[in-house]
């Protein structure tokens, strides 16, 4: 745990290099981060401290989203990748399709006629607000965690209130997820940003096991995470499953004052006792106190 400029990423690279020099094969490393920029930074840190290129290239360094996408991919040679809609512009038509589905279903039963406040077609503010709410719901696994106690009705104002979400936005979220995951909810038709992480975390939360995934990295011996302060419930669910799989060393670094992705549920609490609570293993905390960034 350390502040900005305290060489967290370099320290993580040094820890990886130490494990390699002590005999851990490069193929047995897995380092997870949150952004492509952080991937490049960790590669650069390994290069800076002198880890040979041939070794660096065999160490697996990926974002959580890249890692989850690879795990969820059908291992069959002819499998077609799930389309990724990476921008609000690409997602907008699907949001309006979900709005239309909510409007149609409400017209049929009319139970929540007074509670729903559907937007007019083309309202860009609504789309922006919806995408922000959807990111938070997925990042926090809010629906999945609330449903742990039972299988009661979800499309109700009371359920939306328990989630802390506007009822209209919640109904559109339910409709959009039905559209995204297909009629049987097991054939994903497309993914938005971080949806692979959400889909894997959701499955793990509902009881899926690492053995259910042909690409699960059971041979990891050194598991590292940079920017732990930007973990949310979804990424931590994936990390906890990895921590409880086969590995010998875990090292994570972060700064509780640098949370950048609060919009999607990032919370510095995952940098505190969450690892110990999830694994039952003692965690050694190592603060880096000097900062090299400001002189």
Backbone as numpy.savetxt, mean C-alpha at the origin, in Angstrom:
# Nx Ny Nz CAx CAy CAz Cx Cy Cz
15.44 5.45 13.66 14.59 6.64 13.66 15.48 7.87 13.66
15.20 8.80 12.77 16.10 9.94 12.65 15.43 11.07 11.88
15.99 12.26 12.03 15.47 13.43 11.35 16.03 13.54 9.93
15.58 14.56 9.22 16.05 14.79 7.85 17.56 15.00 7.84
18.21 14.40 6.83 19.64 14.61 6.68 20.52 13.78 7.58
19.93 12.81 8.28 20.72 11.99 9.21 21.27 10.73 8.55
21.18 10.63 7.24 21.74 9.51 6.47 20.98 8.21 6.69
19.67 8.29 6.76 18.86 7.08 6.96 19.03 6.10 5.81
18.90 6.58 4.58 18.99 5.69 3.43 20.40 5.12 3.30
21.41 5.94 3.56 22.79 5.45 3.52 23.02 4.40 4.59
22.46 4.62 5.78 22.58 3.63 6.85 21.92 2.32 6.46
20.76 2.41 5.81 20.09 1.20 5.35 20.96 0.47 4.32
21.57 1.23 3.41 22.46 0.63 2.42 23.65 -0.03 3.10
24.21 0.62 4.12 25.34 0.03 4.86 24.92 -1.27 5.54
23.72 -1.29 6.07 23.23 -2.51 6.72 23.07 -3.64 5.71
22.60 -3.32 4.51 22.48 -4.32 3.45 23.86 -4.82 3.03
24.80 -3.88 2.88 26.15 -4.27 2.49 26.80 -5.17 3.54
26.56 -4.85 4.81 27.11 -5.67 5.88 26.56 -7.10 5.80
25.26 -7.22 5.57 24.66 -8.56 5.46 25.25 -9.33 4.28
25.43 -8.62 3.16 26.04 -9.28 1.99 27.45 -9.75 2.31
28.25 -8.90 2.95 29.63 -9.28 3.27 29.69 -10.42 4.28
28.63 -10.58 5.06 28.58 -11.69 6.02 28.02 -12.97 5.41
27.71 -12.93 4.12 27.35 -14.17 3.44 25.93 -14.26 2.90
25.09 -13.23 3.10 23.74 -13.27 2.54 23.81 -13.07 1.03
23.24 -14.00 0.28 23.28 -13.91 -1.18 22.49 -12.70 -1.65
22.94 -12.01 -2.69 22.21 -10.84 -3.19 20.76 -11.14 -3.54
20.48 -12.35 -4.04 19.12 -12.71 -4.41 18.20 -12.86 -3.20
18.76 -12.89 -2.01 17.96 -13.08 -0.80 17.60 -11.75 -0.13
17.86 -10.62 -0.82 17.51 -9.30 -0.30 16.18 -8.84 -0.88
15.39 -8.18 -0.06 14.20 -7.49 -0.52 14.12 -6.16 0.20
14.16 -5.07 -0.55 14.05 -3.72 0.02 12.82 -3.06 -0.59
11.92 -2.56 0.26 10.68 -1.96 -0.18 10.63 -0.49 0.20
10.15 0.33 -0.72 10.03 1.77 -0.51 8.67 2.21 -1.06
8.39 3.50 -1.01 7.07 3.98 -1.42 7.05 4.67 -2.77
8.18 5.11 -3.26 8.21 5.87 -4.51 9.35 5.42 -5.40
9.21 5.71 -6.70 10.30 5.41 -7.64 11.56 6.20 -7.27
11.37 7.43 -6.79 12.51 8.26 -6.39 13.29 7.59 -5.26
12.58 7.00 -4.31 13.25 6.31 -3.20 13.99 5.08 -3.68
13.47 4.39 -4.69 14.19 3.26 -5.30 15.54 3.71 -5.84
15.51 4.80 -6.59 16.74 5.34 -7.17 17.71 5.77 -6.08
17.18 6.36 -5.00 18.04 6.83 -3.91 18.75 5.67 -3.22
18.05 4.56 -3.02 18.68 3.41 -2.37 19.71 2.77 -3.28
19.40 2.67 -4.58 20.41 2.18 -5.54 21.65 3.07 -5.51
21.45 4.39 -5.47 22.56 5.34 -5.45 23.38 5.20 -4.17
22.71 4.97 -3.04 23.43 4.81 -1.77 24.28 3.55 -1.78
23.76 2.47 -2.34 24.54 1.24 -2.43 25.75 1.44 -3.32
25.56 2.18 -4.42 26.68 2.47 -5.31 27.71 3.34 -4.61
27.25 4.34 -3.86 28.14 5.28 -3.19 29.04 4.59 -2.17
28.51 3.59 -1.47 29.32 2.93 -0.44 30.15 1.78 -1.00
30.05 1.56 -2.32 30.97 0.61 -2.94 30.45 -0.78 -3.18
29.15 -1.01 -3.09 28.62 -2.34 -3.41 28.72 -2.53 -4.93
29.37 -3.61 -5.38 29.58 -3.79 -6.82 28.27 -3.82 -7.61
28.33 -3.36 -8.85 27.13 -3.30 -9.69 26.50 -4.67 -9.86
27.31 -5.70 -10.03 26.78 -7.06 -10.22 25.98 -7.52 -9.01
26.37 -7.06 -7.83 25.65 -7.41 -6.60 24.38 -6.56 -6.48
24.50 -5.26 -6.72 23.34 -4.36 -6.62 22.21 -4.80 -7.53
22.55 -5.24 -8.72 21.53 -5.60 -9.70 20.75 -6.84 -9.29
21.32 -7.66 -8.45 20.64 -8.87 -7.99 19.82 -8.62 -6.72
20.07 -7.52 -6.03 19.28 -7.18 -4.85 17.93 -6.63 -5.31
16.85 -7.15 -4.78 15.52 -6.73 -5.21 15.10 -5.47 -4.45
14.98 -4.37 -5.16 14.56 -3.09 -4.59 13.34 -2.63 -5.39
12.22 -2.42 -4.71 10.98 -2.10 -5.41 10.08 -1.25 -4.53
9.14 -0.58 -5.16 8.09 0.07 -4.38 7.12 -1.01 -3.91
6.34 -0.70 -2.88 5.33 -1.64 -2.43 4.37 -1.97 -3.57
4.01 -0.97 -4.37 3.06 -1.19 -5.45 3.64 -2.12 -6.51
4.91 -1.92 -6.88 5.56 -2.82 -7.84 5.62 -4.24 -7.31
6.01 -4.38 -6.04 6.11 -5.70 -5.42 4.75 -6.39 -5.42
3.69 -5.69 -5.02 2.36 -6.29 -4.95 1.83 -6.63 -6.34
2.11 -5.78 -7.31 1.69 -6.06 -8.69 2.31 -7.36 -9.18
3.59 -7.55 -8.91 4.28 -8.78 -9.34 3.71 -10.00 -8.62
3.41 -9.86 -7.33 2.86 -10.99 -6.58 1.49 -11.40 -7.10
0.68 -10.42 -7.49 -0.68 -10.70 -7.91 -0.77 -11.13 -9.36
0.30 -10.97 -10.12 0.28 -11.32 -11.54 0.11 -12.83 -11.70
-0.70 -13.20 -12.67 -0.86 -14.62 -12.98 0.48 -15.16 -13.48
1.01 -16.22 -12.85 2.31 -16.73 -13.29 2.28 -17.40 -14.66
1.09 -17.60 -15.23 1.01 -18.21 -16.56 1.67 -17.35 -17.62
2.34 -17.97 -18.57 3.12 -17.24 -19.58 2.23 -16.36 -20.46
0.96 -16.73 -20.62 0.09 -15.98 -21.53 -0.78 -14.96 -20.79
-0.53 -14.80 -19.51 -1.37 -13.89 -18.72 -1.25 -12.46 -19.24
-2.38 -11.77 -19.31 -2.41 -10.38 -19.75 -2.37 -9.49 -18.51
-1.44 -8.54 -18.42 -1.37 -7.67 -17.23 -2.67 -6.88 -17.04
-3.02 -6.65 -15.79 -4.19 -5.83 -15.47 -3.89 -4.39 -15.86
-4.76 -3.75 -16.63 -4.51 -2.35 -17.02 -4.40 -1.45 -15.79
-3.48 -0.50 -15.85 -3.29 0.45 -14.76 -3.71 1.84 -15.24
-4.65 2.45 -14.52 -5.10 3.81 -14.81 -4.45 4.72 -13.78
-3.40 5.39 -14.20 -2.51 6.07 -13.25 -2.90 7.50 -12.94
-3.81 8.09 -13.70 -4.10 9.52 -13.53 -5.59 9.74 -13.26
-5.94 10.87 -12.63 -7.36 11.19 -12.43 -8.15 11.25 -13.73
-7.48 11.70 -14.79 -8.16 11.80 -16.09 -8.57 10.41 -16.58
-7.72 9.41 -16.37 -8.04 8.05 -16.80 -9.13 7.43 -15.93
-9.18 7.82 -14.66 -10.14 7.24 -13.73 -11.51 7.91 -13.80
-11.55 9.14 -14.29 -12.78 9.94 -14.26 -13.98 9.21 -14.90
-13.85 8.62 -16.09 -15.02 7.94 -16.68 -15.57 6.84 -15.80
-14.70 6.14 -15.08 -15.15 5.06 -14.22 -15.87 5.61 -12.98
-15.43 6.77 -12.52 -16.11 7.41 -11.39 -17.53 7.76 -11.80
-17.70 8.35 -12.98 -19.04 8.74 -13.42 -19.90 7.52 -13.72
-19.29 6.45 -14.17 -20.06 5.21 -14.37 -20.58 4.70 -13.03
-19.74 4.81 -11.98 -20.18 4.41 -10.64 -21.30 5.31 -10.13
-21.20 6.62 -10.39 -22.26 7.55 -9.99 -23.58 7.16 -10.66
-23.52 6.82 -11.94 -24.73 6.43 -12.66 -25.34 5.15 -12.09
-24.47 4.22 -11.66 -24.98 2.99 -11.07 -25.69 3.28 -9.74
-25.10 4.16 -8.94 -25.74 4.53 -7.67 -27.08 5.20 -7.93
-27.11 6.08 -8.91 -28.35 6.79 -9.25 -29.42 5.81 -9.71
-29.05 4.84 -10.53 -30.01 3.87 -11.04 -30.53 2.97 -9.93
-29.65 2.49 -9.07 -30.09 1.60 -8.00 -30.98 2.33 -7.00
-30.67 3.60 -6.75 -31.50 4.38 -5.83 -32.88 4.65 -6.43
-32.93 4.83 -7.75 -34.22 5.05 -8.40 -35.10 3.82 -8.29
-34.47 2.63 -8.21 -35.23 1.40 -8.14 -35.84 1.17 -6.76
-35.06 1.42 -5.70 -35.61 1.13 -4.37 -35.96 2.39 -3.56
-35.24 3.50 -3.82 -35.59 4.76 -3.20 -35.43 4.85 -1.69
-34.73 3.89 -1.09 -34.64 3.87 0.37 -33.90 5.08 0.93
-32.87 5.54 0.21 -32.03 6.61 0.74 -32.17 7.88 -0.11
-33.39 8.10 -0.60 -33.62 9.23 -1.50 -33.16 10.55 -0.88
-33.40 10.74 0.40 -33.03 12.00 1.03 -31.59 12.07 1.45
-30.92 10.91 1.62 -29.54 10.90 2.12 -28.52 11.10 1.00
-28.86 10.65 -0.20 -27.92 10.78 -1.32 -27.96 12.18 -1.91
-26.79 12.71 -2.21 -26.68 14.01 -2.87 -25.74 13.85 -4.06
-26.26 13.28 -5.12 -25.44 12.94 -6.28 -25.04 14.20 -7.04
-23.83 14.24 -7.56 -23.33 15.43 -8.26 -23.88 15.50 -9.68
-23.79 16.66 -10.25 -24.14 16.82 -11.66 -22.98 16.31 -12.51
-23.30 15.77 -13.67 -22.29 15.20 -14.55 -21.21 16.23 -14.88
-19.95 15.80 -14.77 -18.83 16.67 -15.11 -18.30 17.50 -13.97
-18.81 17.31 -12.76 -18.35 18.06 -11.59 -16.94 17.59 -11.21
-15.91 18.33 -11.63 -14.52 17.92 -11.38 -14.18 17.92 -9.90
-14.83 18.81 -9.15 -14.59 18.85 -7.72 -15.02 17.57 -7.03
-16.14 17.03 -7.49 -16.62 15.76 -6.92 -15.63 14.64 -7.19
-15.13 14.57 -8.42 -14.18 13.50 -8.78 -12.93 13.61 -7.91
-12.42 14.81 -7.75 -11.23 15.02 -6.93 -11.48 14.59 -5.48
-12.64 14.98 -4.94 -12.97 14.60 -3.57 -13.13 13.09 -3.46
-13.78 12.48 -4.43 -13.99 11.03 -4.39 -12.66 10.28 -4.41
-11.75 10.67 -5.29 -10.46 9.98 -5.38 -9.68 10.10 -4.09
-9.78 11.25 -3.42 -9.09 11.42 -2.14 -9.70 10.50 -1.07
-11.02 10.43 -1.03 -11.70 9.56 -0.06 -11.38 8.10 -0.35
-11.41 7.72 -1.63 -11.11 6.34 -2.00 -9.69 5.96 -1.60
-8.74 6.87 -1.79 -7.36 6.59 -1.41 -7.25 6.36 0.09
-7.98 7.14 0.87 -7.92 6.97 2.33 -8.59 5.66 2.75
-9.75 5.35 2.17 -10.43 4.11 2.52 -9.57 2.90 2.21
-8.89 2.93 1.08 -8.06 1.79 0.68 -6.78 1.73 1.51
-6.16 2.87 1.73 -4.91 2.89 2.48 -5.08 2.47 3.93
-6.23 2.79 4.52 -6.47 2.47 5.92 -7.19 1.13 6.09
-7.64 0.51 4.99 -8.47 -0.71 5.06 -9.66 -0.47 6.00
-10.22 0.72 5.94 -11.25 1.11 6.90 -12.47 0.20 6.83
-12.95 -0.10 5.64 -14.12 -0.95 5.49 -13.82 -2.36 5.99
-12.68 -2.90 5.59 -12.33 -4.27 5.97 -12.20 -4.40 7.49
-11.62 -3.39 8.12 -11.44 -3.45 9.57 -12.76 -3.27 10.31
-13.64 -2.42 9.78 -14.93 -2.21 10.43 -15.81 -3.45 10.33
-15.64 -4.21 9.25 -16.47 -5.40 9.04 -15.98 -6.62 9.80
-14.89 -6.51 10.55 -14.35 -7.67 11.24 -15.36 -8.29 12.20
-16.25 -7.48 12.74 -17.20 -7.99 13.72 -18.46 -8.62 13.15
-18.67 -8.56 11.84 -19.89 -9.13 11.28 -20.09 -8.76 9.83
-21.21 -9.23 9.27 -21.50 -9.03 7.85 -22.82 -8.28 7.66
-23.05 -7.24 8.43 -24.27 -6.46 8.31 -24.28 -5.63 7.03
-25.38 -4.94 6.77 -25.49 -4.11 5.56 -24.47 -2.97 5.57
-23.89 -2.71 4.39 -22.85 -1.70 4.29 -23.34 -0.42 3.62
-24.27 -0.53 2.70 -24.71 0.65 1.93 -25.78 1.41 2.70
-25.42 1.87 3.89 -26.38 2.60 4.73 -25.70 3.86 5.26
-26.49 4.89 5.57 -25.90 6.10 6.16 -25.18 5.82 7.47
-25.70 4.89 8.27 -25.06 4.59 9.56 -23.68 3.98 9.37
-23.54 3.11 8.38 -22.24 2.49 8.12 -21.25 3.54 7.62
-21.69 4.41 6.71 -20.83 5.48 6.22 -20.39 6.39 7.35
-21.29 6.68 8.27 -20.95 7.53 9.41 -19.91 6.86 10.29
-20.02 5.54 10.47 -19.04 4.81 11.27 -17.66 4.86 10.63
-17.63 4.92 9.30 -16.36 5.05 8.58 -15.84 6.47 8.57
-16.69 7.43 8.90 -16.31 8.83 8.82 -16.30 9.35 7.40
-17.21 8.82 6.56 -17.24 9.15 5.14 -18.64 9.63 4.77
-18.72 10.62 3.87 -19.99 11.06 3.34 -20.73 9.90 2.68
-22.02 9.79 2.92 -22.79 8.64 2.44 -22.77 8.53 0.92
-22.91 9.64 0.23 -22.89 9.60 -1.23 -21.55 9.09 -1.74
-20.46 9.62 -1.19 -19.13 9.17 -1.61 -18.94 7.69 -1.31
-19.48 7.24 -0.18 -19.34 5.83 0.18 -20.08 4.93 -0.81
-21.29 5.32 -1.20 -22.04 4.52 -2.18 -21.33 4.48 -3.53
-20.76 5.61 -3.93 -20.01 5.63 -5.19 -18.76 4.77 -5.07
-18.12 4.77 -3.91 -16.96 3.90 -3.70 -17.34 2.43 -3.86
-18.43 2.01 -3.24 -18.87 0.62 -3.36 -19.15 0.27 -4.83
-19.81 1.18 -5.54 -20.11 0.92 -6.95 -18.84 0.87 -7.79
-17.89 1.76 -7.51 -16.66 1.79 -8.30 -15.83 0.53 -8.08
-15.84 0.01 -6.85 -15.10 -1.22 -6.58 -15.76 -2.42 -7.25
-17.09 -2.42 -7.34 -17.76 -3.50 -8.08 -17.39 -3.44 -9.55
-17.29 -2.24 -10.08 -16.89 -2.09 -11.49 -15.43 -2.51 -11.69
-14.58 -2.15 -10.74 -13.14 -2.45 -10.89 -12.83 -3.93 -10.74
-13.53 -4.59 -9.82 -13.19 -5.98 -9.53 -14.08 -6.97 -10.28
-15.01 -6.48 -11.08 -15.84 -7.40 -11.86 -17.00 -7.95 -11.06
-17.90 -8.61 -11.76 -19.13 -9.09 -11.15 -18.87 -10.11 -10.05
-17.83 -10.92 -10.19 -17.55 -11.96 -9.20 -16.57 -11.51 -8.13
-16.10 -10.27 -8.23 -15.18 -9.68 -7.25 -13.86 -10.43 -7.15
-13.53 -11.24 -8.15 -12.24 -11.95 -8.10 -11.49 -11.86 -9.43
-11.99 -11.01 -10.33 -11.32 -10.81 -11.61 -11.14 -9.30 -11.80
-9.97 -8.80 -11.43 -9.74 -7.35 -11.47 -9.67 -6.88 -12.91
-10.49 -5.89 -13.24 -10.55 -5.39 -14.61 -9.58 -4.25 -14.85
-9.27 -3.47 -13.80 -8.25 -2.42 -13.90 -7.84 -2.03 -12.50
-6.73 -1.32 -12.41 -6.24 -0.82 -11.12 -5.84 0.64 -11.27
-6.11 1.41 -10.21 -5.62 2.77 -10.11 -4.34 2.79 -9.30
-3.85 3.98 -8.96 -2.62 4.08 -8.15 -2.79 3.34 -6.82
-1.83 2.49 -6.49 -1.77 1.76 -5.21 -2.86 0.71 -5.05
-3.59 0.40 -6.13 -4.64 -0.61 -6.00 -4.09 -2.02 -5.85
-2.91 -2.30 -6.40 -2.33 -3.63 -6.21 -2.00 -3.86 -4.74
-1.45 -2.83 -4.08 -1.18 -2.93 -2.65 -2.47 -3.15 -1.88
-3.51 -2.41 -2.24 -4.81 -2.57 -1.58 -5.37 -3.96 -1.81
-5.31 -4.45 -3.04 -5.89 -5.75 -3.35 -5.18 -6.87 -2.58
-3.85 -6.80 -2.51 -3.12 -7.83 -1.77 -3.37 -7.70 -0.27
-3.32 -6.48 0.25 -3.55 -6.28 1.68 -4.96 -6.72 2.07
-5.91 -6.42 1.23 -7.30 -6.81 1.49 -7.41 -8.33 1.56
-6.78 -9.03 0.63 -6.83 -10.49 0.63 -6.15 -11.06 1.87
-4.99 -10.51 2.23 -4.29 -10.97 3.42 -5.11 -10.71 4.68
-5.74 -9.54 4.73 -6.56 -9.20 5.89 -7.74 -10.16 6.03
-8.24 -10.65 4.91 -9.39 -11.55 4.92 -9.00 -13.01 5.03
-7.70 -13.29 5.24 -7.31 -14.65 5.53 -6.43 -15.34 4.51
-6.10 -14.68 3.40 -5.18 -15.30 2.44 -3.82 -15.50 3.09
-3.10 -16.52 2.64 -1.79 -16.86 3.20 -0.71 -16.69 2.13
0.53 -16.43 2.54 1.61 -16.34 1.55 1.66 -17.54 0.62
1.32 -18.73 1.13 1.36 -19.93 0.30 0.38 -19.88 -0.86
-0.60 -18.97 -0.78 -1.58 -18.84 -1.86 -1.00 -18.13 -3.08
0.19 -17.57 -2.95 0.79 -16.77 -4.02 2.07 -17.44 -4.50
2.06 -17.82 -5.78 3.19 -18.56 -6.34 4.48 -17.74 -6.31
4.36 -16.41 -6.35 5.56 -15.56 -6.41 5.98 -15.04 -5.03
5.36 -15.53 -3.95 5.73 -15.02 -2.63 7.20 -15.32 -2.34
7.99 -14.32 -1.89 9.44 -14.50 -1.73 9.80 -15.20 -0.41
9.67 -16.51 -0.39 9.91 -17.27 0.84 11.39 -17.36 1.20
12.26 -17.03 0.26 13.70 -17.17 0.53 14.37 -15.88 0.95
13.59 -14.86 1.30 14.18 -13.58 1.74 14.94 -13.79 3.06
16.16 -13.29 3.10 16.97 -13.37 4.32 17.29 -11.99 4.89
17.08 -10.95 4.08 17.30 -9.59 4.54 16.18 -8.72 4.00
15.31 -8.27 4.89 14.13 -7.49 4.50 14.30 -6.06 5.02
14.27 -5.09 4.11 14.54 -3.70 4.49 13.41 -2.79 3.98
13.12 -1.75 4.73 12.10 -0.78 4.33 12.62 0.63 4.59
12.57 1.47 3.57 12.90 2.88 3.72 11.60 3.67 3.85
11.67 4.85 4.44 10.51 5.73 4.59 9.36 5.06 5.36
9.68 4.38 6.46 8.63 3.69 7.20 7.56 4.64 7.73
7.91 5.90 7.86 6.92 6.88 8.33 5.76 7.03 7.35
5.93 6.63 6.09 4.87 6.77 5.11 4.07 5.48 4.91
4.20 4.54 5.83 3.40 3.33 5.75 1.96 3.63 6.18
1.03 2.95 5.52 -0.36 2.98 5.96 -0.79 1.54 6.30
-2.05 1.36 6.62 -2.50 0.04 7.04 -2.32 -1.00 5.94
-2.54 -0.61 4.69 -2.41 -1.54 3.58 -0.96 -2.00 3.41
-0.03 -1.05 3.34 1.37 -1.45 3.17 1.87 -2.21 4.39
1.41 -1.83 5.59 1.87 -2.55 6.77 1.31 -3.97 6.81
0.11 -4.17 6.32 -0.44 -5.53 6.26 0.43 -6.42 5.40
0.91 -5.88 4.27 1.82 -6.64 3.41 3.14 -6.88 4.13
3.68 -5.84 4.77 4.94 -5.99 5.49 4.82 -7.02 6.60
3.73 -6.99 7.36 3.56 -7.94 8.46 3.54 -9.38 7.95
2.90 -9.60 6.79 2.90 -10.95 6.22 4.31 -11.38 5.82
5.10 -10.43 5.30 6.49 -10.73 4.97 7.30 -11.01 6.23
7.09 -10.21 7.26 7.83 -10.38 8.51 7.56 -11.74 9.14
6.37 -12.25 8.94 6.00 -13.55 9.51 6.28 -14.70 8.56
6.91 -14.38 7.40 7.42 -15.42 6.50 8.89 -15.65 6.85
9.57 -16.40 6.02 10.95 -16.74 6.31 11.89 -15.58 6.02
12.61 -15.13 7.02 13.69 -14.15 6.83 14.52 -14.13 8.10
15.69 -13.54 8.03 16.56 -13.53 9.20 16.79 -12.14 9.76
16.69 -11.11 8.92 16.98 -9.75 9.38 15.92 -8.80 8.85
15.44 -7.93 9.72 14.60 -6.82 9.26 15.23 -5.51 9.72
15.29 -4.55 8.81 15.77 -3.22 9.17 14.92 -2.19 8.44
14.30 -1.30 9.20 13.51 -0.23 8.60 13.96 1.11 9.12
13.84 2.14 8.31 14.25 3.48 8.73 13.13 4.47 8.42
13.05 5.53 9.23 12.03 6.53 8.99 12.14 7.70 9.94
11.31 8.70 9.69 11.30 9.94 10.48 9.85 10.34 10.70
9.40 10.28 11.93 7.98 10.54 12.23 7.54 11.95 11.85
8.50 12.85 11.60 8.15 14.23 11.23 8.12 14.46 9.72
8.27 13.38 8.93 8.30 13.54 7.48 7.16 12.83 6.76
6.05 12.60 7.41 4.93 11.91 6.77 4.42 12.73 5.58
4.47 12.13 4.39 4.08 12.84 3.17 2.74 12.38 2.61
2.34 11.16 2.92 1.17 10.58 2.27 0.01 10.36 3.23
-0.21 11.37 4.10 -1.33 11.30 5.03 -2.66 11.15 4.33
-2.77 11.67 3.10 -4.02 11.58 2.34 -4.44 10.13 2.15
-3.48 9.22 2.02 -3.81 7.81 1.83 -3.62 7.00 3.11
-3.64 7.69 4.25 -3.62 6.98 5.52 -2.25 6.75 6.12
-1.20 7.34 5.55 0.14 7.17 6.13 0.15 7.67 7.56
0.84 6.94 8.43 0.82 7.26 9.85 2.13 6.81 10.48
2.78 7.72 11.20 4.06 7.39 11.82 3.94 6.33 12.90
2.71 5.97 13.30 2.56 4.94 14.34 3.12 3.60 13.88
3.19 3.39 12.56 3.75 2.14 12.06 5.27 2.08 12.25
5.84 3.22 12.58 7.26 3.29 12.88 7.51 3.01 14.37
6.46 2.87 15.13 6.60 2.73 16.58 6.49 1.26 17.00
5.39 0.83 17.55 5.29 -0.53 18.10 4.62 -1.53 17.17
4.26 -1.12 15.96 3.47 -1.99 15.09 4.20 -3.27 14.72
5.50 -3.18 14.42 6.26 -4.37 14.03 6.30 -5.37 15.17
6.59 -4.89 16.36 6.64 -5.78 17.51 5.27 -6.40 17.78
4.21 -5.61 17.67 2.87 -6.13 17.91 2.48 -7.19 16.88
2.91 -6.99 15.62 2.51 -7.90 14.54 3.29 -9.21 14.56
4.49 -9.19 15.10 5.36 -10.37 15.03 5.64 -11.01 16.38
5.44 -10.25 17.45 5.81 -10.77 18.77 7.30 -10.78 19.01
8.06 -10.14 18.12 9.53 -10.11 18.23 9.98 -8.75 18.75
10.99 -8.77 19.57 11.52 -7.52 20.11 12.14 -6.69 19.00
11.97 -5.38 19.09 12.52 -4.46 18.10 13.59 -3.60 18.77
14.76 -3.56 18.17 15.84 -2.70 18.65 15.74 -1.36 17.95
15.64 -0.29 18.73 15.50 1.05 18.16 16.84 1.76 18.19
17.24 2.26 17.02 18.55 2.89 16.89 18.38 4.30 16.35
18.46 5.33 17.19 18.32 6.71 16.71 19.61 7.21 16.05
19.43 7.94 14.96 20.56 8.66 14.34 20.37 10.12 14.70
21.24 10.64 15.56 20.98 11.98 16.11 21.55 13.15 15.32
22.75 13.07 14.72 23.23 14.26 13.97 22.57 14.36 12.60
22.44 15.55 12.10 21.96 15.76 10.73 23.11 16.32 9.90
23.28 15.75 8.70 24.38 16.18 7.82 23.88 17.13 6.74
22.61 17.49 6.80 22.02 18.27 5.72 22.19 19.77 5.93
22.29 20.23 7.17 22.26 21.66 7.44 23.58 22.17 8.00
24.64 21.39 7.89 25.93 21.84 8.37 26.16 21.50 9.83
